[in-house]
Amino acid sequence: MESNKKYWKGLEEYNNTPDFVKNSKNEFAEPLPIEDVLNEAGLSTVTPRRDFLKALGFGLGAVTLAACQTAPIHKSIPYLIKPEEVTPGIPNYYTSSFNGQSILVKTREGRPIKIEPNPNAGEFFRGTDARAQASVLDLYDVSKLKAPAFVKDQKTEETTWAKIDSFVKGELAKAQAGGKKIRIVASTVSSPSTNAVIAQFIAKYPAAKLVQYDAVSYTGIIQANQNSFGKAVLPKYNFDKADLIVSFGADFLGTWISGEEFTAQYTANRNYKSLENKKMSRHIQFESGMSLTGTNADTRVPIKLSEEGPALIALYNAITGQALSGGTLGNNTTADKVIKLVAKELLQAKGKGLVVCGSNDVSTQILVNAINAAIGSYGTTIDLDNPCYLYAGNDAEFNGLVAEMGRGEVGAVLFLDSNPAYDSIDSKKFVDALTKVPAKISFSDRADETASLCNAIAINHNYLESWGDANAYEGYYSIVQPTINPVFNSRQAEESLLTWADAPVKDYYQFVRSNWETKMLPALGLKWNDVLEKGVVTAGAKAAGTYSFTLSLAAVTTSILNSSKALTKDVQLQVYESVPMRDGKNANNAFLQELPDPVSKVTWDNYVAIAPKYAETLKVKEFDVVTVKGSNGYSVDLPVLIQPGQAQGTASIALGYGRTKVGKAGNDVGKNAFPFVSFVNGTMQYATTVTITPTGGFYELAQTQTHHSFEGRAVIKEATFKEYLKDSSAGNEKGEHKDYDLWDQYEKPGNNWVMAIDLNACTGCGSCIVACNVENNIPVVGRDEVRRRREMHWIRIDRYYSYESNGEEVTREKEIAKLEDLDHVSVVHQPMLCQHCDHAPCETVCPVLATVHSSDGLNHMAYNRCVGTRYCANNCPYKVRRFNWFNYWNDSRFDNYLNNEFTQLVLNPDVTTRSRGVMEKCSMCIQRIQGGKLKAKIEKRPLKDGDIKMACQEACSANAIIFGDSNDPNSEVSKALRSERIYYVLEEINVKPGIGYMTKIRNTDTTVQA
């Protein structure tokens, strides 16, 4: 089958553009900077003829000199009295919680350096997302304030906590006495202890009220459940219990509600273990912009934003036999046909189907509730009795707050983990209203867009410095505990509130502990230390009840159709959260800025995504700068990205960019799309209409998708689930090729470290990339260097578009004519890292034996031997080696990222930082392998399967990466590598890679019986 499939990474490869041809033939974008290196060595390339031999002799040594520069000297001071819990060289692990998910924090000599998933967190909190992995860098952010501060004319002046307390107490008393309102504006508070603190604060100041809002809102779902079933909750969705998943614009594998949890659930029915049991769920995605979830769907149908409502009406009619008006999709015959088929399948899978929708419109979500009730989803795939508490923002309440401030009714406002001057519905209206509030206090850790407009900033701890707790779901609690003393003179926001409320207990640690010991632990039969050790407590889930839908849908459909009609004018714009940047709170995190978007592979920018054919209609080309103007008058200039799979007549722009006061790394990166969000029918809406006008400008995006090309060689194998059921090796036909050995064969009597990667489980989320960056001290290089194809990531995720050619020989002209709109491409994600080949081509060509093979199957790099010839990179068929162009750790050009001693505290001391002029690549986390061996030796036991896990493997929520010893026939990796789906990329060239891939299986075949 795979011989009929055509794969390409990007349109430049598909269209074989001159730039792509040039770059694909040229292994390196630029020549070695010999002149710079010589100058650093005190020599010059302008040399007399008689010194030619001297210069020539230095030619190879020049890069050696750069690679072997004298390392900076750091004087270490030994402990006078060593802390009992700290043993130099041995890590300590602490349980904590990030966004409601229980995690482990690895510390070395008192420094948090790595985030790991907590094995006690539960089956579906298996991995972590990219934000959790990158969050450790935020602790060492030099852009943060060092002490509490007063603000005057948007300039900060450091002060003392006593002065802050005196000022705030005075202002709160003044507001209370004057009959003014006091408001705490916060993003969702899911912490039981924080809510208890706020309750004490309100008891002291009865005029106070908590107003929760989320930059990306789920109010529509919450209100729809209130209207439909009398329960104002965000449900718990069980994707693992669904045989058929139908999504309308919900990016549930990426950014919708809880992506890492849903990924674990979703892949549980699609990974190699599930397939071996001949079971696989089916997933149909309707959406306008190509999302991470859309790339993983078995069937993806592009629809306009204005067609989403009518499509849902059509689906409801087809399932129930009703005849609600408006269920027609006009010219979109493909969507109309698929919806009729999906309706039959959902009825056939009654009780095991799930329909989700990414819309924040209440009426749309009520209709989705009616569909799910009709197919028996409640009590199985949807649980209203154990709801999710991660999002509780109320759009109408926040809108009412802005009105209250504008009328001068608010005497004091406190901002907790919120930044509405940047990410609110109408930030200009909010800022204008804020000027009428006498006292404004922010708990931000920096003078951000909102904090800089306040009177005082009571800087909050980073979560790694904090005590606390979280309640992600009903009955699921996790603890937050500090892993380091406060780095700066900050104070936890809850402690500030307790101080200002004159509470009897002002120490927040004591408050949290007392709250647990009096309210929660007695019923569970646990002690406080048990909670700290385990990190998570489950109080027992309630039985999920079934719910029937009885509302009339007449008014609902009218509202949906009116909203759809309003979107038919001009270009339909969708603003969305990107996987790396989300809502922009972590915009100053360089690891996230440099993480390629899973779909577009763009870093360090947002853009306007437009379908290829529609771009021709608008007379724009890729990277042309256009003005996008909304119906509210707001406009931005952004470059165009030509995106296959984007629905015709639509455009997409990512939120989270355009920060102006976040820090050195995040300031002025991209443009702010939040002002395009509108407030309609009581909720925030992320679909609107815009006009797009070319400016004549050009802006090249830093895009990584075709930087490492295989030059058209087949590296993806796939088949349909129907074919797999007939033959478990379907799609994995072995080509005939002879083996010629240029290398001697060696036994591996001890361990043979290998890896298996399940393409059916990998969603392409990129968490593994950030985990690898943090674990292995991989530098961030910035936008300009990425444009030069110099990103340093040791693991990348190649994204391939594909189409079926039906076996016919077609010319490129026919291909382009056939796919001129590229609407219906399918996508495969493939993690690619050093394959640790037994017949490694890199080892053959290295003149100084800097890269050699170990007795346990690994390809090693000796950095101090490497002279930077780059022969190994040239000879690597997988293009996974990186050349270190700069000393990123002490070069002022990289000051935004890791070039300062404070930020460098995040570095892993077990992994050396590489100097300029050397090659580097995946080491298979050799430090973890050695650590696992040493631990087993100390405990006087043999190494067990699972003792050693790679950083990328641990971070993966989908369990797509399996590492272990192939000499152990019972290891998980050995079992995986015995699968008939296993193949090796480019195995025909006989380099004998150590990483096996499992074929991609798509469940594209309908289960509807005639």
N, C-alpha and C positions, 0 to 999 in steps of 0.2 A: 504493500500500500504506500509505503513512504516514498517510493520512486516517483509517484504521481504528484507528490506534494512539493510545492515551491516555498522556500523559506527566505526571509530577508529581515535584517535588523532595522532598517530605516528606509525612508523614501530615496535617500541618496544612493543606497545600495540597489534598491529596486530599479531606479531609473538609470543606474550606472553613470552618475554624473562625473564630469572631469575631475572635480576635487576628490571624489571618492576613489576613482581609479588611481589618481596620483598618490593619495594617502595609503591606499591598500597595498600598493606596490612598494611604498617606502616604509620600512619597518619603524623608523623613528621620525617624528615630525620635524625635528631640528638636529643639526650636527652637535657633537660634543662641544661644550663651551671651553675649548682648549685655551683661548686667549685669557678668559677670566681666571682659569685655573693657574696658568703661568703667571699672571699678574699677582695672584694671591701668593704664589711661591717666590715672588720677587724677581721674576724674569719677564721677558717680552717676546712676542712672536716676531717683532721687527729686530732681526739679529744680523750681524755681519756675516758675510759668506764664509769667512774662515772659522766662524763659530757654528757652522752648519751641523757638523757632526755632534757637537756638544748639545745643540738644540734637539737634533734628531734622537740622540741618546736619551734625552729627557722626555721625548714624545710619549712613550708608554708610561714612563715614570711619573708624568705630570698628574695623571689621574690617580695613580697610586698615592702620590703625595696628598692629593685631596682626600683620598679614602682613609689615609692614616694620619690625619691631622691630630695634633695633641688635644686630647679630650680636656674639657674644662675641669679645673680642680675644685672640688667641693670639700671643704674641711668638715669632717664629721666629729661630733662631740659625743662621747660615750655617756650612758646613763650614770649619774651619781648613785641614784637609788632606782633600780629597774622596776617598772610597774610589774606587778605579779602576773597580769594577764598578757603581757607583751613579751614574745620571744623573737628577737631579730631573725628575719628570714622566714618566719612561720606566719601564715595569714590567720587572722581571726575573722569569724563570720557572725554577723548580727542579723536577726530577723527585723524586717521593717515592712513598710507598705508604700506603694506608689500608685496613685489613682485608684485606690481600693484593692489592688492586687498585692498579695503577700509576696515579699521578695527576700533574698539574702543579700547582704552587703558585705563584700570582701574588703578587709582593711589590712594594710601592711604598716607596721610601726606607727599605728594611730591614724593612718591616712586611708579614707575610703577610696578604692581604686576601681571597683568593678561591681556591677549589679548582676545577680543570678536569680533565676526563679527558685522559689521556696518549694522543695519537694513535698511539703505538707499542705501546699496551697490548694490541692484538689485536682482532680483529673483534667478539668478543662481550664485551669489556670497554669497550664504546663510550661509555657515559655514566657517570653516578654516581648513587647513591641520595641521599635527603634527608639521611641522617646524614653522608655525606662532605661535602656542600655546607655543612652547618651546623657542621662540626667546627672550622672556623677560629675560630668564636666561643669555643670552649673554651680556646683559647690565652690569651684575655684575660679569663678568668673571675676575678672578684675574690674568689670564695669559696675559692680555693686557698690552701694554706699558703705562706708566703713563705720559709720556711727549714725544715731538718729539726727535728724536735721530739721531746721525751719526753712521754709521756702519763701523767697521774696523776689518778685519779678522773674519767676521761673528759674531762679538761681538758688542753690542749696548752701546752707551754712551749718556746719556740724554743731551739735549742742549736747547737753547731758540728758540722761533719762529723767532726772529730777525736774528739769525745766520743761521737758515734754509733758510729764505727768501734771505738773502745775497748770500748764496752758490748757491741756485737754479737759481736765476736771473743771476748770473755770468756765470754759466754753460750754461744756455739757450742762453745768448747773445754770448757766445763763439761758440756754435754750429751753431747759425744763421750766425755769421760773417764768420765762416770757411766753409760755404757751406754744412754743415752736416744736416742730416734729424733729425727732432724731432718727436717722436711718443708717442701718448697716447694709451696705451694698456688697454682695458676695456672689461669687460663682457657687454652684451647688455645694452645700455643706452636708457631707455624708458621714461626718464623725459624730458619734453619740456624745463624746466628751465636749467637743466644740459647741454642739447644740445646747449642752447643759451650761456651759460658760455664758453663751448668749442669753439663755433664760435668766441667769443671775444678773446679767447686765441690764436686761429689760426690767427686772424686778426693782433695780435701783433707779432706773430711768424709765418710768412707765410711758413716756412719750416716744420711746424707741421702738423700732420694728425692723425685722430682718427682711430684706428684699433680695431674693435670689434671681439671678439671671445668668444664662450661659451664652457665650459668644456664638456658639452654634446650638440652636434650640431644639428641644424635643417636646415643647409644649403641646404641639398638635396631637401627638400620640396620647399624651397624658389626659388632655381635655376630651379627646375622642372616647377614651375608656371611661371617663366620668359620665359622658353623655350616653354611652352605649350600655354600661353595666353598673354605673354608680361607684366605680373605683378609679380614682384619679391617680393612676400609677403607670409607670413604664414597665411593661411585662418582662418576664424572663423568657427569652426565646430559646428553644431547644432544637438547634439545627441537627444535632446528632440523632434525634428521634424522627426526623423528616426523611421520607423516601423521595419526595418531590418538593423542590424549593423553587418558588417563583418570586422574583424580586423586580420591583418597579423602582429603579433608581436608588436602591439602598446599597451602599458600598459596605456591606456587613463584614467583608474580609479585610477592609482597610480602615475606614474612619467612622463607620456607623455604630454608635453606642459603645461596643466593646470588641474591637476587631480581633485582638489576640485570643480572647475566649471563644469567639465564634469560629475562628480559624481552627482551633483544636476540635471543636464540635464537628465542623463541616468535614474536615479531613478524616475524622474517625470512620466515616462511611465511604471513604474514597482512597485510602492509602493501601499499601501492599497487603497488609493483614486482612483488610476488608475484602480486597479483590481475591485473595486466596480462598476466602469463604464464599466466593461468587456473589458478592453483594456490593452494590454501588448506588449511591443516591443519584438523582437526576436534577439538574439545575438549569433553569431558563431565566435569562436576564433581559429585561426591557429597560433601556436607558438612552439618554441623549449623548452624553459624553462618555468616552471610553474610561471605565473605572478599573481599579484592581480586581474587584469582584467580577466585572464584566469580562475581563481577560481570562478568568478561570471557569466561566460558565460553559456548560455543554452546548447550549444554544444561546446566542446573543442576538437580540433584535433591536436595531437602532430605531428610536422613535423621537419625535419632537417633544419638547416640554408641553406643548399645547395638546399633544395626543395622549398624555399619561392618564388624565381624567377619563376621557372617552374610552380608552383601552380598559380601564378598571370597570367602567359601566358595562362594556361589552362582555367582560369576563363574568361579572355578576349575573348578567342576563343568561349567558350560556350555561352557567352552573345551576341556577335556580329555575330557569324557564320563565323568568319575569320578562317584562318588556319596558324597562325604564328607558326614557327618551335620552338621546345623545350618545348611544353606544355605537357610533360609526367612526371609522378612521379614514374616510376619504380615499386618497390615492395610495395609502400604505397597505397594499394588499397582502404583503408578507406578514405584517403584524396581525392583520385580521385573521389570516389563515392559522397562524401559530396560536392565537388566543383561543380559537375554537378547539384546537387540538389539546391545548393545555387544560381547558375546562373539562374535557373528557377524562384526561389523566388524573386531575385533582379529585374528581368524583370516584374514580377507580381506586385511588389511594386514600380514601376517606379515613380520617383519623391519623394519617401519616403524611399529610401535606402541610405546607406552610407558605403563606403569601405575606411578603413584607414590602413596605413602601418607604422611600426616603423623604417623601413630602412632609412639610410641617404644617400643612393645611388641615384643619380639624375635620372639615367635611370629607376630604379625601380619605383620611384615616378612619372615619366612621364607616365609609364604604368598604374599606379593607377589613374592618372588624366584621361586617356583614358577610363578606366572602369567607373569612376564616371560620365563622360560626357555621356557615352552610356546609363546609367540608370537614367539620368536626375537629378543628385544630385545638380548641380550648380544652385544657386538661392533659394534653399530650405535648404537642409542639409549642404551645403558648401557655404560660403559667402566670395567671394574674394574682395568685395567692402567695407567691414568693417573689415579689417584684424587685426590679433593679432600682437602686437609690443613687446611681451615679449622676443622674441628671434630674433636677427638680426645679429648674428655672421657670419663672412665670413671666411670659412676655408682656402681658397686659399690666401686671403689677409694676414692672420696670417702666413701662410707658407712662403709667400713672405717677410714678416717682418723678419723672422728668417734668410732668405737668405741675406737680406740687412744688418743685424747686423753682420753676418758672414763675409761679404765683407768689414766691417769697414765703412759703409756709414752712420750709425746712430750716431749722436753726443750726444743725450740725449733721454732717454726713461722714461716714467712715467706710473706706474701701478695703475689703478683705479679698485678696486673690482675684481682684477684678480690675479692669482697665477700660471702662466704657468710653473714655475720650478717644480710644482707638477702635474698639470693636463693637460699639453699640449700634442700634438701628439707624439713628441719625446723630452722628457724633457732634456735628456743628450745633444742632439744637440742644444737645446735652451740655456742651461746653458753655453755651450762652446761658442756660439755666443754672449751671454751677456757679456762675459769677454772683448769683443772688443768694448764695448760701454763705452765712458769716464764717462758720468754722468747717474746715475741710481737712480730714486726716486720712492718710494712706498708710497701709501696712506693707507696701511694696518694698522690695529689697534694693530698688534703684529709683531714680527720678524719672519714671516712665511718663508716657503721654498724659496720664491722669494725675500721678503723684506730683508732677512738676506744676500742676495747677492748684495744688493744695497748700494749706498753711504749714502743715507739719508732716513729716514722714517718720513713723515709728517702725523702723526697719524690722522685718520679720526674719526668723531663722530660715535657712534652707531645710528641707524635710529631713536631710541626713544629720541635722543638728537638733532635731525636734523630738518631743514626746507627743504622742497622740494615738488615735485609732481611726478606723474606717469601717463602714458598714455598706459593702457593695451590693449585697442582696439580703433579703429577709433571712435572718438566721446565720449570716456569714459575716464574721467580724475579723479584722486583722489589726495588729498592733503596729505602732510607729515608735521606734526608739532611737535615740541619738547614737551615731557611730563615731562622733568626734565632738570635742568641745566647740562652742561657737567660734568661728574663725575671726569674725569682726565683732564689734560692740552692738550686736543685734539682740533682740528680745522677742520671744515667741508672742505672736499676736494675741493668743488666748491669755497669756500672762498679763499683757497690757490691759486687756478688757477686765480681767479680775482686779487689777490694781485700780483702774478707774472706777470700778463698781464698789470699791472698799470691801471686797469679799473677805470672809474669814480665812480662806486658804488661797494664797496668791501664788504659791509655787505650783506650776502646772504639772510637774511630775506627780506631786502628792495628790493633786486634783484628779488626774487620770487614774492613778492607782486606787484612790478611794472610790471613784465612780465604778470601777470594775469590781472591786471587792465587796461593795455594798449592793450593787444592782445586778451584776451579771454572773460572777464566779460562783456564788453559793448554789445557784440552780444547776450549774454545770459540774459541780464537784471538783473544781480545779483551784489551784493556787496561782498567785500572781507570777511566780517564777516559771510555772508551767506555760503560761501564756507567752512570756518573753522567750522561752526556749522554742516553743512550737511556732509562734508567730501568727497563728490563725486559729480561730475557734468557730466551730459550726454548732449552732444551737438546735439543729434538727429542722428539716424542711417540713412545711405544712403540706397536707395532701392537696394536689392541684385540682381545683374544681372545674366542672364544665359550665359553660355559660351559653345561653340562647339569646339571639338577637331579635328584638321585637319592635324596634323603631321604624317609623315610616321614613322612606328615603326620598320622598318627593322634593322636600326643601334642600336636602343634601345634594341631589343631582343638579338642581338648579344652580346652587352655589358653585359646584364643580365646573359646570358648563360656562358660567359667567367668567370664572377665572381662566378657563382654557381659551375662551374667545378673546380675552384681554391680551393674551400672549401671541396672537396671530399677527400682530403688527410688527413690522421691522424685523430685526434679528432677535431670536430668542436666546437670552443669555442665562446660563446656569453658573452661579458661584458655588464653589464646593471646597471642602477641606482636602488638601493634598496629604498624602501619607507622611512625608517627612515633616512638614511644617504645621499641620493641623490648624489651630486657631491663631497661631503666632505667638503664644505665650513663651515659647522656647526659641524665639527667633535669633537670639544671640548665641545659640549653641552651634558651633562650627561643624560638629559631626553631623548634625541634622541638615544644615545648609548644603553640605557637600554630598549628602546621600542622594543618589539619582532618583528622581521620581520613577516609581515602578513601571509606569506606562510610557511616558515621554522620554525618560532618561535625562531630563534637564536638571541641572543643579544651580543653586544661587540665583534663581529668578522665578517669577511667574510670567505668564504669557497668555495670549488669546488662542485657544485651540479651535481650529476650523477644519472641516472636511475638505479633502483635495478638490473635489468638483465645485463645492460652494466657494472656495477661495478663488477659483477661476471666475465665478459669477461676480464676486466682489472686486475682481481685478487686483488681487494681492498675491504675493509670493511669500515663501517661508522667510522669516526674519525681517520682513517689511514692518516698519513701525506704523501702527494705526491708532487713531483716536476712537476710543469706545465711549460713547455718551449715553447715559441713562435717561429715562423719562423724567427723573427728578432733577436733571441738569448737571449731575456729577459726571466728570469725564476723566479718563486716564489715557496716557499714551503707552502702549505695550507692543512688543514684537509679536508677530504671528507665528504660530507653530502649526504646520500642516499635520493633522492627526487622523490617520485611517480609523474608521469606525465611528467617527463623530457623525451624529445625525445631520442630514442636510437642513440648512436654514437655522442652525443653532451654533452657539459658541460657548466656550467654557473658560472661566478664569478662577484660579485658586485663591482662597483666602489665606490670611496669615503672613502676607508680605507687606511691604510699604511701611514698616516700623521706622519711626524717626528718633525715638529716645529709648532704645533698648540696650545699646552697647556697641562696641567697636565692630564686632562681626556682623550684627544684624541691621545696623542703621542703613537706611536707603537701599535696601535690597528688594528689588521688585516694587510693585505698586499696590496700594491698599484697595481691596475690592469690597470691603464691608459697607461702604456707602451705597453700593448697588442693592443691598438688602432692603426690603420694604416691609412695612407693617400693615397687614391686610387682615381683616376679620379677626383681630385679636392676637395674631401670631406673626412671627417673622417669616418672610417668604424669600426663598433663595432663587426663584425664577423671575425674570423680568424681561423687558424689551429694551434694546439699545440700537443705536446706529453705529456703523463702523465706517470710518473714513480714512483712507491712506494719507499719511503725512509726507511721504517721499523719503522718510528716514529709513535707516537700516541698522539693526542691532543683532549681532550674532550671539545666540544663546550658548551657554556652556553645556553641551549635550554629549553624553558618553556612548550613545547606543552603537555607533559603528567604529569605535576607536580600536577594537581588537577583532579583526575580521578573520573568518576561516576561508575566505575567498570562495564561497559557494559550495564548499564541501558539506555533505549531509552530516549533521551532528545531532539531529532530533529524530527520534523514532516514535511513532504513535499508531494507535489503532482504535477502533470503536469497541464499546463494551460487548456488543453483539458478536463481533469477531473474536474478542477475547474469550467469551464463554465457549465458543467452538474450539478455539485453540489458544492456550495460555501463552504461547510464544508469538501470537499475532503481532505484526508490525516489527518483529525483531528477527527478520530473515537474515541469516548470516551469508555475507558475500564470500565468494571464493577468492582466496589470496594465499600466496605461498609465504612461508616463514623463512626469513634469512637472518641468522643470528650473527651480529658483529661483536657481540659481547659474550663473555664467559658466563656460565650459569653458576650461581652460588646458592647454597642451602641457607635457610633462615631458621636455625634450630630453636631460637628463643621465641620472639614475637615477630609477627608480620603485620604491621599496622596498615589497615586499609579502610575504605569508606564506601558506603552505598548511598546514593541520593535518589529519592523517589520523586520523579517528575510529576506524579499524580498528586502528591501531597504538597509540593512546593507551590506557594501562591505568589511568590515574587515580592514579598513585603519589604525585604531589605533589612530586617532586624539582625540577621547574621552578619551583614556588612559592618554595622555599627559595633556589634559585639566584638568582631575581629579587630576593628580599629582600636577599641579601648584596651583589649587584652594585649595586643601586640605593638602598642605605641606607634601606630601608623599615623603619619602627619597629615594634617589638612593643608592643601596647597592653594585653595582659593579659586575664584572664578576665572581669572586670566590664565592660570596654569592649567586648569581643566580644559579651557579652549585650545591649549597647545597639546592636548592629549597626554597630560602628565599626571593624571590622578594616580594616587598611590595605593588604592585599595587592593588588598591581597586576595579577596574574594569578590567577584562581581556576579551579577545576575543578568545573563543575556536574555533579552526579550526579542522573540522572533514573531513576526507576522507571517501568515501562511494562507494559501488558498489551494483548492483542489483543481488540478489541470485535467482530470479524467483520462490521463494516459496519452493524450494527444500531443503530437509534436506541434508546438506553436511558436511563432516568432515573437520577439519582444514587442513588436508593433501590435500583434494580435492580443498579447497579454494586456498591454496598456488599454487597448480599445475595450477589452472584456472587463477590465477592472478600473475603468476611468474614475469611478467615484469611490472605490475602495471601501465601501460601506460595510461589507460583510466578511471582513478578514477575521481569522481566528488567531489566537495568541498562545504561545508556549513560553514559560519561564524556565531557564536552565542555569543553576548556580555553576560557576566555572572558577576553579582554583587550580593551583599546582597539582598535577595528577600523580606526582611521585612515581614516575615511570620506572619500572625495573630496567628498561633499556632507554635510559634518559638521554635524549639528544643533546641536552645542555651540557651534560658531563663530558661528552666526547670532545666538545670544541673549546672547553675552558683551558686557556694556556697555563693557568697557575693553580689548577685543582682547587678552586674556590668552591665549586659545587661538586659534591661527591655523594655516593650512595652508602647508606648505613646497612649494618647486618640485620636490622629489623624492618627493612623495606622503605625507609624514608630518604628523600632527596634533601641533603643538608646544604646550607650556605655558610661558609666561613667568611664573615664580613671583612675581617682584617687581612684576608688574602686577596680579596677581589680588587682588581685594578680597573674595573669599569669598561672593559672592551665592548660589552654588550653582545658578544658573540652568542652567549647562551640565550638571550632574548630573541635574537635573530633565528636561532635554530629551534626554538620552542614552537611546536605546531599549535599549541593551545593559547599562546600569547598571554601568559599569566605572570610574567616577570616584570618588575618595575625598576626603572633606573632612578636613583636618587639624585635629582638635578641640583638640589640646594641643601645646605644645612638648615633645615626648616626650624630647628630648635633655637638657633641664635642668629637669625637673619631678620633684619628690621622689616623686610617686605612681608613677613608673615606675623606681624605683631598682633593682628586681629585674632589669631588662633592659639598657638601654643608657645609663642616666643616671649615668655617671661617666667621668672623663677616660681612665681605663685601658681600659675596654671600648670606648670610642669609637675606639681605635686600629684597630679592625676596619673602620672606615668607608672607603669608596672615595673618594679625593680628587677623582676626575673627576666625581662627582655631588654636587650641593649637597644639604645637609640642609634640608628644608622647614620653615618656621616656621608657627606657629599661624595658622589663618584662611585657608589657601589650599587650592585644589584640586590634586590630583595624580593621575597615572595613568600607564599604560605609555607610555614615550617611545620604544619600539622600540630601546632601548639606544643612544640617539643618540651617546653617548660612544664606543661601539664602532664605529659607522659612521664617525665623524670620525677615529678612530684608524686605521681601515683605509684611509681615503682618504689620510691623511697619510703612512702607511708606503709606499703605492704611489707617491705623489708623490716622496718622498725617494729611492725606488729607481728613479725615472724609468721607470715602466711603467704601463700601464693597470690599473685595478682588475679582479681576476679573481673569478669565481664561487667562493665558499667563503672568500674573504679575510676576510669579515665574518660572524661568527656571533653570534646572540643568546645571552644567558646561559641562557635557558630551553631554547633549541635544543641547546646544548652539553651540558647536564645530562641530556637525554632519552635514556635507554638504548634506547628504542623507535624513535628517529628519526621521531617523530610530527610534529615541528615543522620546517618547511622555510622558510628565509628567503632572500631574494635580490632581484635586480633583474629586474623583468618586462620591462624594455626589452631585456634580453639574451635572445633566443629560445632560446639553448642552456643557460641557467642551469637548475639543478635545480628551482627554484621555478616557472619558466615551463613546464617539462615537466609538473610536477605539476598546475599550474592548467589545463592542457589536457585533463586527465582528464575523462571523462564523469561521473565521480562527484562532481565539484566543484559545490558550491552555496554560496550566501552567505546567512548568517543574516539573516532579515527583509529580504531583497532587495526584497520587494514595496513597501517604503516608500521605496525609491529613494535611500537615503543613500550608495549605492555604496561598501560597505566594502572595505578593502584586504586582508582575510583570507578566504581560501576554505577551506571544510571539505569533506572527502570523506565520502560517505555511509558509514554503518556497515553492514558486511556480516556476517551470521551464517551459519555453515555448519551449519544445523539439519537439513539433509536427509540422511537415511541413504544410505550408499553400498552397502548390502547389496543384492545382486541376488536377485531371486526365484528 
